[in-house]
Amino acid sequence: MSEPTKSESLDRVLDAALARAADEPVRFDVAAGRNALAAALKARAEEPVVEHHPRRRVRWLAAAAAVGVLTAGGLGALTIDNGGSSATAAEELIRAADLAARVVERPVGPGQYRYVRARYEGITVELGSIKAYTTDMANEEWIPADRRDEWMLKFDVGSAKWLPGHEGEGEPDAGPFKNDPEFRGKCGNYSYYAEGQPDRCTTASFRNPTPEFIASLPKDPKELLAKLKEKGGPTDGDALQEARGALRSGQYPAEVRANIFRALALLPGLVVTDKRANLDGKEGVALGMRYYDDFTEIIIDPDNGDFIGGRSVVAEDLGEEDGGLKKGTVRDSYAVTSAVVNSLGARP
């Protein structure tokens, strides 16, 4: 076998990270979304944006590893003309935390598996141009109670389609998983991972939480928020992104999800962006804030405090060098479900 090129190695690293993102196509409620984000965007527009390295969205399937993805029937621009207040966001999160803390969940017993299903859809912008296309993908992962045992990961990738007004030549590539592969590996160390990836049984993070990592997390919301910033970055947006990655993994018990909500309630810039956001047929409350080029959200179920998923929406019109996406474009979204099953490959 020939040695991989530098670009191939980078692709494998990004694809490896993708497997750690754990979202059926999201049916985005456009009517409700019209009143979703504008006031929040307006309130944040005059604030300075922290300088950052240019985004390299050559393939959204790789970017999904860091962002998480899934929208509905179309990824067009939305009309945004409403928003909320940070006080309301805190109230919603505290309420969700109180509900989540009351949930009695079925533990993953010996010989059982944590089943996480995620469905994504997102926009890939070809670097340095306005060419862009959409791709949808679902993945299912089975994580054994004993993480040293064999894990399984399945992909189901849809077709890639040019985004209207951003067409290129030919047909866009749906990415490396377009043939819907299946991977197995002890500790979740799948064969397509780039060489040198950390062992998932012994190297823990918010996005790859081992039982020991979860048990070590602070119970105090202020301390937990500090931990999110320590691992994700110093800004409030960094903390929200780190929390999104944690929640998206589908591996945290309800009481810990409740603590994460309480920690996020301390973020002064978080606002309610949509009180009836619809993801994958589930309606929830969307809360978000400006993060670089996008307005990033989490969506929670107000009835039980469950985490439904999230969205990223372009915050300001982008130049052609960044794809020329318009303000209000849903760049990506995702929905996540999690359950306990009795065997590898079983579904709830």
Legacy VTK file of the C-alpha trace (Angstrom):
# vtk DataFile Version 3.0
C-alpha trace
ASCII
DATASET POLYDATA
POINTS 348 float
0.000 0.000 0.000
1.358 3.421 -0.935
2.011 6.056 1.666
-0.895 8.514 2.107
-0.410 12.024 0.861
-0.502 14.937 3.294
-4.050 15.854 2.211
-5.191 12.223 2.548
-3.743 12.077 6.057
-5.563 15.271 6.979
-8.801 13.867 5.592
-8.408 10.747 7.723
-7.769 12.808 10.849
-10.885 14.869 10.180
-12.924 11.785 9.344
-11.728 10.172 12.546
-12.985 13.160 14.475
-16.309 12.911 12.653
-16.982 9.534 14.182
-16.839 11.152 17.590
-19.635 13.517 16.667
-22.651 11.707 17.430
-27.784 13.449 14.096
-32.819 11.517 10.773
-33.052 14.452 8.653
-34.050 17.419 10.739
-37.335 18.885 9.593
-36.594 22.513 10.091
-39.716 24.521 10.808
-39.194 27.470 8.468
-42.332 29.286 9.621
-41.170 29.220 13.199
-37.615 29.901 12.153
-38.558 33.193 10.547
-38.943 34.597 14.010
-35.865 32.915 15.368
-32.604 34.797 15.538
-32.658 38.386 14.332
-32.727 40.343 17.566
-29.910 38.214 18.884
-27.894 38.806 15.734
-28.640 42.513 15.873
-27.626 42.691 19.505
-24.351 40.944 18.776
-23.584 42.668 15.466
-21.982 45.712 17.031
-19.754 43.685 19.321
-16.195 43.016 18.144
-15.608 39.578 16.736
-12.514 37.789 17.991
-9.979 37.312 15.207
-9.587 33.720 14.166
-8.014 31.561 11.520
-9.986 31.321 8.268
-12.439 28.461 8.139
-11.387 25.657 5.840
-14.668 24.025 4.891
-13.368 21.950 2.016
-15.714 19.144 3.020
-18.583 19.584 5.460
-18.342 15.923 6.460
-14.983 16.722 7.990
-16.163 20.031 9.411
-19.059 18.168 10.984
-16.623 16.636 13.397
-16.168 20.020 15.025
-19.536 21.562 14.319
-22.203 18.836 14.151
-24.830 18.900 11.402
-28.410 18.418 10.149
-31.180 20.467 8.605
-34.325 19.817 6.789
-35.607 19.738 3.329
-33.509 22.688 2.256
-30.560 24.734 3.385
-31.646 28.061 1.974
-31.524 31.459 3.615
-34.033 32.157 6.359
-35.671 35.445 7.155
-34.644 36.271 10.722
-36.484 39.021 12.498
-36.875 38.158 16.147
-34.886 37.007 19.188
-34.857 36.874 22.960
-33.045 37.908 26.113
-30.255 36.335 28.108
-32.432 36.280 31.211
-35.000 34.171 29.354
-32.260 31.829 28.166
-31.065 31.306 31.727
-34.615 30.597 32.875
-35.143 28.065 30.087
-31.884 26.292 30.913
-32.574 26.143 34.650
-36.030 24.774 33.929
-34.564 22.173 31.562
-31.945 21.281 34.168
-34.599 20.761 36.840
-36.574 18.485 34.499
-33.524 16.541 33.338
-32.384 15.961 36.916
-35.663 14.120 37.618
-35.252 11.678 34.734
-34.601 8.099 35.773
-32.533 6.491 33.017
-31.794 2.880 32.275
-28.100 2.268 32.987
-25.881 0.401 30.520
-25.452 -2.966 32.179
-22.871 -5.697 31.557
-23.095 -6.979 27.999
-25.285 -4.049 26.908
-24.544 -1.111 24.610
-25.127 2.619 24.507
-26.755 3.220 21.111
-26.285 6.743 19.689
-27.930 7.741 16.442
-27.081 11.050 14.826
-28.320 12.566 11.599
-26.616 15.507 9.924
-26.994 17.712 6.907
-24.733 20.583 6.052
-23.180 22.839 3.480
-19.669 22.309 2.188
-17.990 25.373 0.681
-15.088 24.754 -1.661
-12.100 26.657 -0.352
-11.637 30.090 -1.903
-14.767 30.015 -4.052
-18.553 30.369 -3.913
-19.103 26.751 -4.984
-21.069 24.960 -2.308
-23.117 21.803 -1.963
-25.260 20.040 0.614
-24.886 16.501 1.918
-26.838 14.559 4.510
-25.561 11.718 6.629
-26.686 9.514 9.486
-24.473 7.452 11.704
-25.213 4.866 14.348
-22.742 3.846 17.012
-22.873 1.038 19.554
-20.679 1.640 22.624
-20.296 -1.346 24.979
-20.643 -1.099 28.736
-17.033 -2.243 28.910
-15.383 0.233 26.568
-12.509 -2.197 25.998
-14.875 -4.475 24.065
-15.793 -4.111 20.402
-17.650 -0.998 19.232
-19.525 -0.635 15.946
-20.145 2.394 13.724
-22.426 2.491 10.658
-22.811 5.315 8.123
-25.713 6.120 5.834
-24.767 8.950 3.463
-27.228 10.599 1.104
-26.478 12.237 -2.223
-24.628 15.525 -2.546
-26.441 18.391 -4.300
-25.261 21.805 -5.396
-26.605 24.657 -3.291
-28.772 26.868 -5.559
-26.738 29.828 -6.782
-23.471 28.113 -5.814
-23.245 25.433 -8.514
-20.016 24.003 -9.852
-19.271 21.605 -12.683
-20.338 17.984 -12.655
-21.718 16.349 -9.538
-20.338 17.104 -6.071
-18.676 14.301 -4.146
-20.686 12.911 -1.231
-17.459 12.147 0.640
-15.516 9.113 1.854
-18.486 7.346 3.449
-20.800 7.467 0.411
-20.823 3.669 0.163
-22.338 3.414 3.654
-19.496 1.519 5.343
-19.489 -0.278 8.680
-16.540 -0.226 11.075
-15.716 -2.221 14.191
-12.955 -1.835 16.708
-12.181 -2.357 20.361
-12.252 0.907 22.312
-13.888 2.476 19.242
-10.534 2.627 17.473
-11.861 2.118 13.965
-9.650 1.067 11.073
-10.077 4.267 9.044
-8.653 6.456 11.810
-5.418 8.211 11.009
-2.369 6.682 12.635
-1.593 8.086 16.054
-5.170 8.805 17.145
-5.554 8.701 20.947
-7.013 5.560 22.460
-10.678 6.180 23.277
-10.592 3.899 26.317
-7.865 5.854 28.068
-7.953 9.369 26.567
-11.080 11.180 27.729
-12.605 14.541 26.855
-15.991 16.235 26.858
-16.584 14.769 23.390
-15.282 11.323 24.335
-16.399 10.912 27.943
-15.226 7.831 29.789
-17.103 6.909 32.977
-14.129 8.164 34.983
-14.169 11.515 33.152
-17.889 11.943 33.761
-17.503 11.111 37.467
-14.716 13.693 37.791
-16.724 16.636 36.443
-17.505 19.398 38.967
-21.015 19.485 40.364
-20.917 23.256 40.888
-22.108 25.078 37.704
-19.442 27.801 37.971
-16.684 25.221 38.252
-18.151 23.194 35.389
-18.286 26.305 33.189
-14.625 26.943 34.029
-13.862 23.360 32.999
-15.672 23.846 29.677
-13.576 26.952 29.009
-10.402 25.209 30.087
-10.974 22.462 27.513
-12.730 24.428 24.770
-11.293 27.938 24.948
-11.588 31.124 26.993
-14.659 32.729 25.417
-18.337 32.105 26.147
-18.731 30.861 22.573
-15.926 28.354 23.127
-17.680 27.062 26.231
-20.955 26.674 24.329
-19.177 24.785 21.534
-17.526 22.449 24.044
-20.878 21.823 25.729
-22.463 21.119 22.343
-19.803 18.537 21.627
-20.412 16.907 24.980
-24.186 16.799 24.609
-23.913 15.614 21.017
-21.988 12.520 22.140
-25.199 11.115 23.654
-23.238 9.565 26.511
-23.983 11.747 29.529
-26.512 10.722 32.174
-29.421 13.061 32.803
-28.023 14.514 36.018
-24.803 15.540 34.249
-26.739 17.037 31.324
-28.629 19.026 33.944
-25.352 20.365 35.357
-24.182 21.321 31.861
-27.416 23.275 31.347
-26.894 25.064 34.666
-23.342 25.954 33.642
-24.526 27.354 30.302
-27.178 29.394 32.108
-24.288 31.480 33.474
-23.313 32.677 29.983
-24.464 36.324 29.734
-24.595 36.362 25.929
-26.834 33.322 25.494
-30.313 34.144 24.198
-33.514 32.297 23.309
-33.561 32.271 19.520
-36.624 30.123 18.830
-39.212 28.780 21.262
-40.587 26.282 18.722
-37.562 24.948 16.888
-38.354 21.682 15.109
-35.621 19.085 14.681
-36.425 15.633 13.356
-40.069 15.972 14.366
-39.180 17.036 17.905
-40.044 20.557 18.978
-37.785 22.381 21.401
-36.400 25.675 22.596
-33.321 26.943 20.764
-30.679 28.939 22.622
-27.603 30.408 21.032
-24.963 33.094 20.606
-22.606 34.528 17.993
-19.525 32.387 17.403
-17.160 33.608 14.670
-19.055 33.632 11.345
-22.117 31.835 12.701
-24.830 32.017 15.279
-24.593 28.665 17.061
-27.445 27.040 18.975
-28.428 24.142 21.167
-32.035 22.904 21.200
-33.644 21.375 24.282
-36.986 19.690 24.910
-38.995 21.898 27.297
-41.103 18.937 28.426
-38.313 16.739 29.789
-35.076 18.726 29.566
-33.598 16.415 26.932
-31.004 17.622 24.440
-32.453 17.407 20.910
-29.658 18.824 18.759
-28.343 22.074 17.378
-27.949 24.411 14.419
-25.412 26.850 13.010
-26.721 29.875 11.103
-24.610 32.351 9.140
-24.524 35.546 11.206
-23.470 38.055 8.509
-23.194 38.019 4.720
-19.928 36.301 3.793
-17.539 37.352 1.053
-16.933 35.208 -1.995
-13.673 33.927 -0.535
-15.757 32.329 2.234
-18.436 30.964 -0.055
-20.694 33.996 -0.363
-23.314 32.544 1.997
-25.985 34.998 3.053
-26.944 35.980 6.564
-29.569 33.594 7.863
-28.377 30.588 5.855
-28.574 27.403 7.899
-25.026 26.185 7.489
-25.613 22.937 9.349
-27.814 21.288 11.940
-28.080 17.966 13.695
-30.356 15.831 15.865
-29.268 13.133 18.307
-31.016 10.216 20.015
-29.580 7.785 22.551
-30.772 4.556 24.146
-29.634 1.307 25.772
-29.784 -1.918 23.716
-28.979 -5.511 24.541
-26.683 -6.498 21.679
-24.266 -5.121 19.103
-26.257 -3.895 16.100
-29.604 -3.874 17.926
-31.832 -0.798 17.717
-34.301 0.539 20.294
LINES 2 349
22 0 1 2 3 4 5 6 7 8 9 10 11 12 13 14 15 16 17 18 19 20 21
325 23 24 25 26 27 28 29 30 31 32 33 34 35 36 37 38 39 40 41 42 43 44 45 46 47 48 49 50 51 52 53 54 55 56 57 58 59 60 61 62 63 64 65 66 67 68 69 70 71 72 73 74 75 76 77 78 79 80 81 82 83 84 85 86 87 88 89 90 91 92 93 94 95 96 97 98 99 100 101 102 103 104 105 106 107 108 109 110 111 112 113 114 115 116 117 118 119 120 121 122 123 124 125 126 127 128 129 130 131 132 133 134 135 136 137 138 139 140 141 142 143 144 145 146 147 148 149 150 151 152 153 154 155 156 157 158 159 160 161 162 163 164 165 166 167 168 169 170 171 172 173 174 175 176 177 178 179 180 181 182 183 184 185 186 187 188 189 190 191 192 193 194 195 196 197 198 199 200 201 202 203 204 205 206 207 208 209 210 211 212 213 214 215 216 217 218 219 220 221 222 223 224 225 226 227 228 229 230 231 232 233 234 235 236 237 238 239 240 241 242 243 244 245 246 247 248 249 250 251 252 253 254 255 256 257 258 259 260 261 262 263 264 265 266 267 268 269 270 271 272 273 274 275 276 277 278 279 280 281 282 283 284 285 286 287 288 289 290 291 292 293 294 295 296 297 298 299 300 301 302 303 304 305 306 307 308 309 310 311 312 313 314 315 316 317 318 319 320 321 322 323 324 325 326 327 328 329 330 331 332 333 334 335 336 337 338 339 340 341 342 343 344 345 346 347
